[in-house]
Amino acid sequence: MDFRHVIETIGQFVDFAGVAVMVIGALVSVVLALRGHQPRNLPAGAGRLSFYRSYRQLLGRSILLGLELLVAADIIRTVAVTPTFETVGVLALIVLIRTFLSFSLELEITGRWPWQKEPRTSGDPADVPAG
């Protein structure tokens, strides 16, 4: 068994894990949403989420994690095995598209871009003046 074959096998395993996370996450999301799952970090004054909204947030998180694993698999297979300008270019496009999808999902789930800070809620230790 040569190095290229080992890396390809690892890449396929990580690909499988990414798809499995999305499929299992979709199933678990249905169950959690039916049980009335509510996120811990709801903004102050926000009401309970509906089944649909709760399911979308849970499913979005599963998809985000699965996308991260798929990007990792692409990087493993492309960079570890003699990269060419063509394979690196294809990898760059794949990562760009998946990053855009990740940012879009993050905005949809949390209502803010990944680089924006979480809004503070009253009662946070950071809200209490020092002294």
Secondary structure, DSSP 8 states (H G I E B T S, - for coil): --HHHHHHHHHHHHHHHHHHHHHHHHHHHHHHHHTT---TT--TT-----HHHHHHHHHHHHHHHHHHHHHHHHHHHHHHS---HHHHHHHHHHHHHHHHHHHHHHHHHHSS-TTS-----TT-GGGS---
